[in-house]
Structures are given as C-alpha cells and as structure tokens.
Amino acid sequence: MIINLTDSASEQIKEMKKDESDQSHLRFGIKGGGCSGLSYSLGFDEDINEELDVVQNINGISVVFFNQDIPIIEGTTIDYKENLMGGGFSIDNPNAIVSCGCGSSFRTKDKVGTPGDC
C-alpha cells in the first residue's frame, strides 16, 4: 500500500463520505505552498485520470493518488484524533525532513518546494 489509514481515520472518512456521491473517492496528495514548501491535499474527488492517477482500496476506501506524488507520500500514515477542541486528521510522513508548526506544511530531502506563508 502507498499509505496507511488507521482504523480511526478510516471510520471518520467513511462517515464523511456519506455526504458525498457514490462515485467519489478520497484523494490524497501534495501541492506546492505553505511555510515549509509543500502542503498536503486531502478531500473527495469524483474524477480519475487513468493516465495520471493510481487508485488503491485501503480499509474499504477507494483512495486516489496523483502518480507523481507517490514518491513523496509513500509510507505516510493518516490518523484521526478527537480531543476537547474537536477532532482532526494527523499526517505522519516518513519522507518529510522539516515540518512547520501548523503541521500542514513540510519539506522533503529531494522535493524542497518554495516556502511561503502558513
């Protein structure tokens, strides 16, 4: 598998998907930006490009990855945690060498990116 979804993250994603169309998939990837250079992208998407995307079934969830993002996100674990202030997803990427304080921006050894604002 490209990434790992914890049981908690899987349950939360399945609950959130109830509000989406039956054709939607979870899309996880990266985009340029953020104070460390790269940011994570996580959301639902109905569009799959068979030439550019890879689709995997992870814990019963159809997850789509942009093929070029795989070397940067491979081995990542996505978790979901509840606390007194609410809940949220946490992302543990073994390829990230620097992360910003907000936790949504990172840099890798090979894909430095252009740092910006958080």
C-alpha atoms as an extended CHARMM CRD file, in Angstrom:
* protein
*
       118  EXT
         1         1  MET       CA              0.0000000000        0.0000000000        0.0000000000  PROA      1               0.0000000000
         2         2  ILE       CA              1.1100000000        3.5260000000       -0.7060000000  PROA      2               0.0000000000
         3         3  ILE       CA             -0.2260000000        4.9410000000        2.5830000000  PROA      3               0.0000000000
         4         4  ASN       CA             -1.7290000000        3.6110000000        5.7870000000  PROA      4               0.0000000000
         5         5  LEU       CA             -5.0780000000        4.7240000000        7.1890000000  PROA      5               0.0000000000
         6         6  THR       CA             -5.5510000000        3.9730000000       10.8780000000  PROA      6               0.0000000000
         7         7  ASP       CA             -8.8610000000        2.4680000000       11.9770000000  PROA      7               0.0000000000
         8         8  SER       CA             -9.8550000000        5.8190000000       13.4610000000  PROA      8               0.0000000000
         9         9  ALA       CA             -9.0940000000        7.6730000000       10.2140000000  PROA      9               0.0000000000
        10        10  SER       CA            -10.9110000000        5.0380000000        8.1590000000  PROA      10              0.0000000000
        11        11  GLU       CA            -14.0310000000        5.2920000000       10.3200000000  PROA      11              0.0000000000
        12        12  GLN       CA            -14.0430000000        9.0950000000       10.0770000000  PROA      12              0.0000000000
        13        13  ILE       CA            -13.5220000000        9.0630000000        6.2960000000  PROA      13              0.0000000000
        14        14  LYS       CA            -16.3660000000        6.5510000000        5.8370000000  PROA      14              0.0000000000
        15        15  GLU       CA            -18.6240000000        8.7510000000        7.9640000000  PROA      15              0.0000000000
        16        16  MET       CA            -17.6840000000       11.8540000000        5.9410000000  PROA      16              0.0000000000
        17        17  LYS       CA            -18.1700000000       10.0090000000        2.6430000000  PROA      17              0.0000000000
        18        18  LYS       CA            -21.8530000000        9.5290000000        3.4710000000  PROA      18              0.0000000000
        19        19  ASP       CA            -22.3130000000       13.1770000000        2.4570000000  PROA      19              0.0000000000
        20        20  GLU       CA            -20.5780000000       12.6120000000       -0.8990000000  PROA      20              0.0000000000
        21        21  SER       CA            -21.7270000000       10.9870000000       -4.1430000000  PROA      21              0.0000000000
        22        22  ASP       CA            -21.3190000000        7.2680000000       -4.6660000000  PROA      22              0.0000000000
        23        23  GLN       CA            -18.7090000000        7.9980000000       -7.3610000000  PROA      23              0.0000000000
        24        24  SER       CA            -16.4360000000        9.9660000000       -5.0540000000  PROA      24              0.0000000000
        25        25  HSD       CA            -13.0330000000        8.7210000000       -3.9670000000  PROA      25              0.0000000000
        26        26  LEU       CA            -10.6990000000       10.0020000000       -1.2870000000  PROA      26              0.0000000000
        27        27  ARG       CA             -7.8510000000       11.8890000000       -2.9590000000  PROA      27              0.0000000000
        28        28  PHE       CA             -4.6040000000       12.3400000000       -1.0500000000  PROA      28              0.0000000000
        29        29  GLY       CA             -1.5910000000       14.1720000000       -2.3910000000  PROA      29              0.0000000000
        30        30  ILE       CA              0.5760000000       17.2380000000       -2.1730000000  PROA      30              0.0000000000
        31        31  LYS       CA              0.6270000000       20.7200000000       -3.5840000000  PROA      31              0.0000000000
        32        32  GLY       CA              3.2110000000       23.4570000000       -3.5810000000  PROA      32              0.0000000000
        33        33  GLY       CA              2.9940000000       26.1050000000       -0.8960000000  PROA      33              0.0000000000
        34        34  GLY       CA              2.9240000000       26.5160000000        2.8410000000  PROA      34              0.0000000000
        35        35  CYS       CA              5.6850000000       27.7920000000        5.0650000000  PROA      35              0.0000000000
        36        36  SER       CA              7.8620000000       24.7000000000        4.5270000000  PROA      36              0.0000000000
        37        37  GLY       CA              7.3450000000       24.3540000000        0.7820000000  PROA      37              0.0000000000
        38        38  LEU       CA              4.7710000000       21.5740000000        0.3160000000  PROA      38              0.0000000000
        39        39  SER       CA              1.2720000000       21.0740000000        1.7110000000  PROA      39              0.0000000000
        40        40  TYR       CA             -0.9870000000       18.0440000000        1.9270000000  PROA      40              0.0000000000
        41        41  SER       CA             -4.1990000000       17.8190000000       -0.0340000000  PROA      41              0.0000000000
        42        42  LEU       CA             -6.9680000000       15.5740000000        1.3260000000  PROA      42              0.0000000000
        43        43  GLY       CA            -10.5320000000       15.5590000000        0.0480000000  PROA      43              0.0000000000
        44        44  PHE       CA            -13.1360000000       13.7890000000       -2.0340000000  PROA      44              0.0000000000
        45        45  ASP       CA            -12.9600000000       13.7100000000       -5.8290000000  PROA      45              0.0000000000
        46        46  GLU       CA            -15.1100000000       12.0770000000       -8.5000000000  PROA      46              0.0000000000
        47        47  ASP       CA            -12.5760000000       12.4940000000      -11.3100000000  PROA      47              0.0000000000
        48        48  ILE       CA             -9.9190000000        9.8930000000      -12.0270000000  PROA      48              0.0000000000
        49        49  ASN       CA             -7.3830000000       10.2610000000      -14.8190000000  PROA      49              0.0000000000
        50        50  GLU       CA             -6.3340000000        6.7360000000      -15.7430000000  PROA      50              0.0000000000
        51        51  GLU       CA             -3.0220000000        8.0030000000      -17.1520000000  PROA      51              0.0000000000
        52        52  LEU       CA             -2.0190000000       10.1470000000      -14.1710000000  PROA      52              0.0000000000
        53        53  ASP       CA             -3.7350000000        8.6050000000      -11.1300000000  PROA      53              0.0000000000
        54        54  VAL       CA             -3.2930000000        5.4440000000       -9.0930000000  PROA      54              0.0000000000
        55        55  VAL       CA             -6.2970000000        4.0360000000       -7.2120000000  PROA      55              0.0000000000
        56        56  GLN       CA             -5.9970000000        1.7070000000       -4.2220000000  PROA      56              0.0000000000
        57        57  ASN       CA             -8.5580000000        0.2210000000       -1.8790000000  PROA      57              0.0000000000
        58        58  ILE       CA             -7.3860000000        0.8630000000        1.6780000000  PROA      58              0.0000000000
        59        59  ASN       CA             -9.5700000000       -0.3930000000        4.5400000000  PROA      59              0.0000000000
        60        60  GLY       CA            -12.5910000000       -0.4230000000        2.2220000000  PROA      60              0.0000000000
        61        61  ILE       CA            -11.9560000000        3.1280000000        0.9980000000  PROA      61              0.0000000000
        62        62  SER       CA            -11.1210000000        3.9480000000       -2.6110000000  PROA      62              0.0000000000
        63        63  VAL       CA             -8.0810000000        6.2430000000       -2.3930000000  PROA      63              0.0000000000
        64        64  VAL       CA             -6.6970000000        8.1320000000       -5.4070000000  PROA      64              0.0000000000
        65        65  PHE       CA             -3.1130000000        9.3770000000       -5.7240000000  PROA      65              0.0000000000
        66        66  PHE       CA             -1.5410000000       11.5230000000       -8.4090000000  PROA      66              0.0000000000
        67        67  ASN       CA              1.2190000000        9.2610000000       -9.7320000000  PROA      67              0.0000000000
        68        68  GLN       CA              3.9440000000       11.9280000000       -9.3270000000  PROA      68              0.0000000000
        69        69  ASP       CA              3.0950000000       12.3970000000       -5.6110000000  PROA      69              0.0000000000
        70        70  ILE       CA              3.7270000000        8.7570000000       -4.6810000000  PROA      70              0.0000000000
        71        71  PRO       CA              7.4990000000        9.0180000000       -4.0040000000  PROA      71              0.0000000000
        72        72  ILE       CA              6.8330000000       11.9100000000       -1.6220000000  PROA      72              0.0000000000
        73        73  ILE       CA              3.8860000000       10.3960000000        0.2820000000  PROA      73              0.0000000000
        74        74  GLU       CA              4.7680000000        6.6970000000        0.2290000000  PROA      74              0.0000000000
        75        75  GLY       CA              4.7480000000        5.2210000000        3.7260000000  PROA      75              0.0000000000
        76        76  THR       CA              2.6060000000        8.0300000000        5.1720000000  PROA      76              0.0000000000
        77        77  THR       CA              0.1430000000        7.2210000000        7.9580000000  PROA      77              0.0000000000
        78        78  ILE       CA             -3.0620000000        9.2090000000        8.2820000000  PROA      78              0.0000000000
        79        79  ASP       CA             -4.7550000000        9.1370000000       11.6870000000  PROA      79              0.0000000000
        80        80  TYR       CA             -7.8000000000       10.8510000000       13.1520000000  PROA      80              0.0000000000
        81        81  LYS       CA             -7.8190000000       12.0410000000       16.7500000000  PROA      81              0.0000000000
        82        82  GLU       CA            -10.5430000000       13.5400000000       18.9340000000  PROA      82              0.0000000000
        83        83  ASN       CA             -9.7840000000       15.9540000000       21.7660000000  PROA      83              0.0000000000
        84        84  LEU       CA            -11.5890000000       18.5860000000       23.8160000000  PROA      84              0.0000000000
        85        85  MET       CA            -11.2650000000       21.1100000000       20.9940000000  PROA      85              0.0000000000
        86        86  GLY       CA            -12.7590000000       18.7530000000       18.3910000000  PROA      86              0.0000000000
        87        87  GLY       CA            -11.1310000000       16.3100000000       16.0280000000  PROA      87              0.0000000000
        88        88  GLY       CA             -8.7650000000       16.3220000000       13.1420000000  PROA      88              0.0000000000
        89        89  PHE       CA             -6.5570000000       14.2960000000       10.8610000000  PROA      89              0.0000000000
        90        90  SER       CA             -2.8530000000       13.9780000000       11.5650000000  PROA      90              0.0000000000
        91        91  ILE       CA             -0.3520000000       13.0060000000        8.8920000000  PROA      91              0.0000000000
        92        92  ASP       CA              2.9090000000       11.2280000000        9.6580000000  PROA      92              0.0000000000
        93        93  ASN       CA              5.1130000000       11.2430000000        6.5670000000  PROA      93              0.0000000000
        94        94  PRO       CA              8.4750000000        9.4560000000        6.9340000000  PROA      94              0.0000000000
        95        95  ASN       CA              9.7430000000       11.3500000000        3.8660000000  PROA      95              0.0000000000
        96        96  ALA       CA              9.2960000000       14.7650000000        5.4930000000  PROA      96              0.0000000000
        97        97  ILE       CA             12.5240000000       16.1570000000        6.9290000000  PROA      97              0.0000000000
        98        98  VAL       CA             11.0650000000       19.5160000000        8.0310000000  PROA      98              0.0000000000
        99        99  SER       CA              7.5290000000       20.3410000000        9.1480000000  PROA      99              0.0000000000
       100       100  CYS       CA              6.1410000000       23.6930000000       10.1480000000  PROA      100             0.0000000000
       101       101  GLY       CA              4.4540000000       24.4620000000       13.4430000000  PROA      101             0.0000000000
       102       102  CYS       CA              0.9650000000       24.3330000000       11.9320000000  PROA      102             0.0000000000
       103       103  GLY       CA              1.5590000000       20.7020000000       10.8850000000  PROA      103             0.0000000000
       104       104  SER       CA              0.1480000000       21.0530000000        7.3850000000  PROA      104             0.0000000000
       105       105  SER       CA              3.3130000000       22.0650000000        5.5710000000  PROA      105             0.0000000000
       106       106  PHE       CA              6.5030000000       20.0690000000        5.0670000000  PROA      106             0.0000000000
       107       107  ARG       CA              9.6810000000       19.6550000000        3.0610000000  PROA      107             0.0000000000
       108       108  THR       CA             11.4720000000       16.5350000000        1.8350000000  PROA      108             0.0000000000
       109       109  LYS       CA             15.1180000000       15.9340000000        1.0760000000  PROA      109             0.0000000000
       110       110  ASP       CA             14.5050000000       15.7420000000       -2.6790000000  PROA      110             0.0000000000
       111       111  LYS       CA             11.4370000000       17.9780000000       -3.0890000000  PROA      111             0.0000000000
       112       112  VAL       CA             12.2760000000       21.1300000000       -1.2140000000  PROA      112             0.0000000000
       113       113  GLY       CA              9.4980000000       23.3170000000       -2.6790000000  PROA      113             0.0000000000
       114       114  THR       CA              9.2360000000       27.0600000000       -2.2600000000  PROA      114             0.0000000000
       115       115  PRO       CA              8.4110000000       28.1240000000        1.2900000000  PROA      115             0.0000000000
       116       116  GLY       CA              5.5420000000       30.5600000000        1.6920000000  PROA      116             0.0000000000
       117       117  ASP       CA              3.0150000000       31.5250000000        4.3380000000  PROA      117             0.0000000000
       118       118  CYS       CA              1.1610000000       29.0800000000        6.5550000000  PROA      118             0.0000000000
